[in-house]
Amino acid sequence: MTDADLLARHRAVLPDWLALYYTEPIEIVRAQGRHVTDAQGRTYLDFFAGILTNAIGYDVAEISDAIRAQLDTGVLHTSTLYLIRKQVELAEQIAELSGIADAKVFFTNSGTEANETALMLATQYRRSNQVLALRNSYHGRAFGTVGVTGNRGWSASALSPVKVSYVHGGYRYRGPFAGYSDADYVAACADDLRDVLATTTSGDVAALIAEPIQGVGGFATPPDGLFAAFKEILDEHGILLISDEVQTGWGRTGEHFWGIEAHGVTADVMTFAKGIGNGLAIGGVIARGEIMDCLRANSISTFGGNPVATAGAKATLDYLLDNDLQGNAAKLGEHLLSGLRDIGDAHGVVGDVRGKGLMIGVELVEPGGTTPSPHAATTVLEETKARGLLVGKGGLHNNVIRLAPPMTLTREEADEALGILGAAVAVAEGEHS
């Protein structure tokens, strides 16, 4: 069967709103290391890793062996009505790594579900349905998380179980504070937060939910210290800070294990998913014990923290820590950022290069200005694929190339990607000249 045949079947039975990359979408059938192979036998260097999910790469023996060992017991599922040893062990490890005092952990199946749970905990704990979120944010595709998503392209409904007020701070390249110094930007966003609290809320707000680096929003990266300034204001009002670490967690940003740590604060609640499972479906919430325990109704999780997922996640976390992949992300991220900025200096179609560690965004614009160019981003997406590199695409205007390879990336692979990206950007600029 050809990719075209599979695409026709896909379109016949799956939703029209289910996004697919490329003019000719591919089916990935094999993978190893940082490379994937499609159904036609073409191999690619993977620089998007299933949307930051295959954080360690593919076919890692230590992780595969842990999953097989669990499968060999015959126990794929029990539900949280029974004790699950790997769930407890993983929760203990994550709680300690979180830096949150008296931390407790609840496991889910995805980042969306984790953020839904965090919103439920915060609104119940504070007895308020008012929530603050950042403009250009994305927190998932469920009812509550769509309600706190500040990006029109991913907000499917204006209906919401929470009352949301949006503040500035995530997307620095555009907007009324573009061009400000770090200190002035932080001050302006803090003033905006105070103004929003005073004018669009009744004061008793439950929480601010924020991504330390906005993922779907194009890896928009605020200056360090922004959330410290926010936290000072939030604490004055008793408002909780929820850090959405679904994409920034587990050392991907290089300099810190959690993205929020770059701002010198500890969140009251953190959510996680993606990379911890290295491809398995797992997410979760970390919160202070009094917040986690504030629910008074009965609850379970049928699949959250199941034996297979937690066995694989525990092996993933151990591998990440044992091999200092956070350090590798810092080193190779700096190398990639330097190379990409050189590409940007040579090509006017590159408006901004930003990010931390192995979480980098390249914003493409009409040469000579800052007008977003989604067409240039599509060209780069297609040209990199043609040259054997898979990248992501996103941003508020769909004009940002997103780079997030597995954290086991090598220097040679980084250089290969830079060469391909340089050639692809040159083609995109040529089309606009």
C-alpha positions in Angstrom: 0.0 0.0 0.0 1.3 3.5 -0.9 1.3 6.5 1.4 -1.4 8.0 -0.9 -3.7 5.0 -0.3 -3.2 5.3 3.4 -3.8 9.0 3.3 -7.1 8.5 1.5 -8.3 6.0 4.1 -7.1 8.4 6.9 -9.2 11.2 5.4 -12.2 9.0 5.0 -12.5 7.9 8.6 -10.6 10.4 10.8 -11.6 14.1 11.5 -10.8 16.8 9.1 -9.3 18.9 11.9 -6.7 16.2 12.7 -3.5 17.9 11.4 -1.0 16.2 9.1 2.4 17.4 8.1 3.6 17.7 4.5 2.0 17.8 1.1 2.6 14.1 1.0 2.3 12.8 4.6 4.6 9.9 5.6 4.1 6.8 7.7 7.0 6.1 10.1 7.5 2.3 10.4 10.9 1.9 12.0 13.3 3.9 14.2 16.6 3.7 15.9 18.7 6.3 17.7 17.7 9.7 16.4 16.5 8.4 13.0 13.2 7.2 11.7 12.3 5.4 8.5 9.1 5.7 6.5 7.1 3.1 4.7 8.9 3.8 1.4 12.3 3.1 3.0 13.5 6.7 3.3 15.4 7.5 6.5 15.3 10.9 8.3 17.1 12.6 11.2 14.3 13.3 13.6 14.4 16.9 15.0 10.8 16.9 16.4 10.7 13.6 18.2 6.9 13.0 18.1 6.4 16.6 19.4 9.2 16.4 22.1 7.9 13.0 23.2 10.6 10.6 22.2 13.0 12.4 24.5 15.6 9.7 24.7 15.4 8.6 21.0 14.4 5.2 19.6 15.1 1.6 20.4 16.9 2.3 23.7 17.7 -1.1 25.2 17.3 0.0 28.9 13.8 1.3 28.3 12.7 -1.5 26.0 13.9 -4.1 28.5 12.0 -2.5 31.3 8.8 -2.6 29.2 9.3 -6.2 28.1 10.0 -7.2 31.7 6.6 -5.8 32.7 4.9 -7.4 29.7 6.4 -10.8 30.7 4.5 -10.6 34.0 1.3 -10.7 32.1 0.1 -7.6 34.0 -0.5 -4.8 31.5 -3.3 -3.1 33.6 -4.8 -3.1 37.1 -6.1 0.5 37.6 -5.4 2.6 40.7 -7.7 0.5 42.8 -4.7 -1.7 43.4 -1.1 -1.0 44.5 1.3 -0.5 41.5 4.9 -0.7 42.6 6.5 1.1 39.7 3.9 3.9 40.1 4.9 4.4 43.7 8.6 4.3 42.9 8.2 6.8 40.0 6.1 9.1 42.1 8.7 9.1 44.9 11.4 10.0 42.4 9.4 12.8 40.7 8.3 14.3 44.0 11.9 14.6 45.1 13.0 16.1 41.8 10.2 18.6 41.8 11.5 20.8 44.5 7.9 21.3 45.8 7.6 20.8 49.5 5.5 17.9 50.7 4.9 17.0 47.1 2.4 14.4 45.9 2.0 13.1 42.4 -1.1 12.0 40.4 -0.6 10.2 37.1 -2.7 10.8 33.9 -2.5 9.6 30.3 -1.5 12.9 28.7 -0.6 16.5 29.1 -4.1 17.6 28.4 -5.5 15.4 31.2 -2.7 16.6 33.5 -3.6 20.3 32.9 -7.3 19.5 33.3 -6.5 17.9 36.7 -4.4 20.9 37.8 -7.2 23.3 36.9 -9.7 21.2 38.9 -7.3 21.1 41.9 -6.6 24.8 41.8 -10.3 25.9 41.4 -11.4 23.5 44.2 -8.6 24.5 46.6 -9.3 28.2 46.0 -13.0 27.8 45.7 -13.0 30.0 42.5 -13.5 29.4 38.8 -11.3 32.4 37.8 -8.0 31.5 36.1 -5.2 33.6 34.6 -3.4 32.4 31.5 -0.9 33.8 29.1 -1.6 35.1 25.6 -0.3 32.8 22.9 -0.5 29.8 25.3 -1.6 26.2 24.6 -2.5 23.7 27.3 -4.4 20.9 25.6 -7.5 20.0 23.6 -10.0 19.2 26.4 -12.9 21.5 27.5 -11.0 23.2 30.3 -7.6 23.4 28.7 -9.0 24.8 25.5 -10.6 27.4 27.7 -7.2 28.6 29.0 -5.5 28.4 25.6 -4.6 31.8 24.3 -4.0 31.0 20.7 -6.9 31.3 18.3 -5.6 28.6 16.0 -5.9 26.0 18.7 -9.0 27.3 20.5 -11.9 25.3 19.2 -14.6 26.8 21.4 -15.3 30.0 23.3 -17.2 27.9 25.9 -15.3 27.1 29.1 -15.9 25.8 32.6 -13.5 28.5 33.9 -13.5 32.3 33.6 -10.2 33.3 32.0 -8.3 36.5 31.9 -5.2 36.7 29.7 -2.0 38.5 30.5 1.1 39.4 28.5 4.4 37.8 28.9 4.9 34.7 26.8 5.5 36.0 23.2 8.2 38.6 23.2 9.0 39.0 19.5 5.7 40.7 18.8 3.2 42.8 20.7 3.2 46.1 22.6 6.4 45.3 24.6 8.5 44.1 21.6 12.0 45.7 21.7 11.9 46.3 25.5 15.0 45.4 27.5 14.7 42.4 29.8 14.1 44.5 32.8 11.6 46.8 31.1 9.7 43.8 29.6 9.4 42.1 33.0 8.2 45.3 34.6 5.6 46.0 31.8 4.2 42.4 32.0 4.0 42.7 35.8 2.2 45.9 35.6 -0.2 44.3 33.1 -0.8 41.4 35.5 -1.7 43.9 38.3 -4.0 45.8 35.9 -5.8 42.6 34.8 -6.3 41.5 38.4 -7.8 44.9 39.2 -10.0 45.2 36.1 -11.1 41.8 34.7 -11.4 39.7 37.9 -13.3 39.8 41.2 -10.0 39.3 43.0 -10.4 35.8 44.2 -8.5 34.1 41.3 -7.6 30.5 41.6 -4.4 30.2 39.6 -2.2 31.4 36.9 -1.3 28.6 34.5 1.8 29.2 32.3 4.3 27.4 30.1 7.8 28.5 30.9 8.5 28.4 27.2 5.4 28.4 25.0 5.4 25.2 22.9 2.7 25.3 20.3 3.1 29.1 20.4 6.4 28.7 18.6 8.9 28.2 21.5 8.3 31.7 22.6 10.8 32.4 25.4 10.3 35.1 28.0 13.3 36.7 29.8 14.4 34.9 33.0 12.8 36.4 36.0 9.4 37.1 34.5 7.6 34.4 36.6 9.5 35.5 39.7 7.9 39.0 39.2 4.5 37.3 38.6 4.8 35.0 41.6 5.4 38.0 43.9 2.1 39.5 42.8 0.3 36.2 42.9 1.4 35.5 46.4 0.0 38.9 47.5 -3.4 37.6 46.5 -3.0 33.9 47.5 -3.2 32.9 43.8 -1.5 29.6 42.8 1.1 29.3 40.1 0.7 26.3 37.8 3.8 25.6 35.7 2.9 23.6 32.5 6.1 21.5 32.1 4.7 19.2 29.5 7.3 20.4 27.0 9.9 22.1 29.2 10.4 19.4 31.8 13.1 16.7 32.3 16.1 18.9 31.5 15.2 19.7 27.9 16.0 23.4 28.4 19.5 22.4 29.4 20.2 24.9 32.2 17.5 23.6 34.5 15.6 20.4 35.1 12.2 22.2 35.1 11.6 25.3 32.9 10.2 27.3 35.8 13.5 27.1 37.6 15.1 29.6 35.2 12.9 32.2 37.0 14.1 31.4 40.5 10.7 30.3 41.8 9.0 27.1 42.8 5.5 26.6 41.4 2.7 25.4 43.6 1.6 22.9 41.0 3.5 21.4 38.0 2.2 19.3 35.2 4.2 16.9 33.0 3.9 14.4 30.1 5.5 13.7 26.8 9.3 13.1 27.3 9.0 11.1 30.5 7.3 8.3 28.7 9.6 8.3 25.6 6.6 7.4 23.5 4.4 5.8 26.1 1.2 7.6 27.1 1.8 9.1 30.5 1.4 12.5 32.2 0.8 13.8 35.6 0.5 16.5 38.2 2.8 17.4 41.1 1.4 19.6 43.8 1.8 20.5 47.5 0.1 17.8 49.6 -2.6 20.2 50.8 -3.5 21.1 47.3 -3.4 17.6 45.9 -5.6 16.3 48.8 -8.2 19.1 48.6 -10.7 16.9 46.6 -13.4 15.3 48.8 -15.2 13.2 46.2 -14.1 9.7 45.3 -11.8 9.3 42.3 -9.6 6.8 40.5 -7.6 6.7 37.3 -8.4 3.7 35.1 -5.3 3.9 33.0 -3.2 6.7 34.6 0.1 5.4 36.0 -0.5 1.9 34.7 2.2 -0.8 35.2 3.5 -0.7 31.6 3.7 3.1 31.3 5.3 3.6 34.7 7.8 0.9 34.2 8.9 2.5 30.9 8.8 6.0 32.4 10.9 5.0 35.4 13.5 3.5 33.0 13.4 6.7 30.9 14.0 8.9 33.9 16.8 6.8 35.2 18.5 6.8 31.7 18.1 10.5 31.4 19.7 11.1 34.8 22.4 8.5 34.6 23.6 9.8 31.2 23.4 13.6 32.1 21.1 14.3 29.1 20.3 17.7 30.6 24.0 18.5 30.2 24.0 17.3 26.6 20.9 19.4 25.9 22.7 22.5 27.3 25.9 21.9 25.2 24.3 21.0 21.9 21.5 23.5 22.3 24.1 26.3 22.6 25.8 24.9 19.4 22.5 24.8 17.5 21.5 28.3 18.6 24.8 29.7 17.5 24.6 28.0 14.1 21.0 29.0 13.6 21.8 32.6 14.4 24.5 32.5 11.8 22.0 31.3 9.3 19.6 34.1 10.4 22.3 36.7 10.0 22.8 35.6 6.4 19.1 35.4 5.5 16.5 38.1 6.0 13.7 35.6 6.0 14.7 34.6 9.5 13.2 37.1 12.0 14.1 35.5 15.3 16.0 32.6 16.7 15.1 31.7 20.3 14.8 29.0 22.9 16.9 27.1 25.4 18.7 23.7 25.2 17.1 21.4 22.7 13.9 23.5 22.4 14.5 26.1 19.7 12.2 28.2 17.5 13.1 29.9 14.2 10.5 32.5 13.3 10.3 33.2 9.6 9.2 36.6 8.2 8.9 38.5 5.0 12.5 39.7 4.3 13.1 43.3 5.4 10.5 43.4 8.1 8.7 41.4 10.8 5.5 40.4 8.8 4.9 36.7 9.5 5.6 34.3 6.7 3.8 31.0 7.1 4.6 30.2 3.5 8.3 30.4 4.2 7.8 28.1 7.2 6.0 25.6 5.0 8.8 25.8 2.5 11.4 25.0 5.2 9.3 22.2 6.5 9.0 20.6 3.0 12.7 21.3 2.0 14.1 19.8 5.2 12.0 16.7 4.7 13.3 16.4 1.1 16.8 16.5 2.5 16.3 13.9 5.2 15.4 16.0 8.3 12.0 16.2 10.1 11.2 19.4 12.0 8.1 20.9 13.6 6.1 24.0 12.8 3.9 26.2 14.9 3.6 29.7 16.4 0.6 32.1 16.6 0.9 32.8 12.9 2.1 29.3 11.9 5.5 30.7 10.8 7.9 29.2 13.3 10.0 26.1 12.7 10.2 24.1 16.0 13.4 22.1 16.7 13.3 19.6 19.6 15.4 16.5 18.8 15.9 13.6 21.2 18.2 14.6 24.1 20.7 11.9 23.1 21.6 14.0 20.0 25.2 14.0 18.9 27.4 16.8 17.7 27.6 15.2 14.2 23.9 15.0 14.0 23.5 18.6 15.1 25.9 19.7 12.4 24.0 17.7 9.8 20.8 19.4 10.8 22.4 22.8 10.6 23.5 22.1 7.1 20.1 21.0 6.0 18.3 23.9 7.7 20.7 26.4 6.1 19.9 25.0 2.6 16.2 25.0 3.3 16.1 28.5 4.6 18.0 29.7 1.5 15.3 28.1 -0.7 12.6 29.8 1.4 14.3 33.2 1.0 14.8 32.6 -2.7 11.1 32.1 -3.2 10.5 35.5 -1.5 13.1 37.5 -3.4 
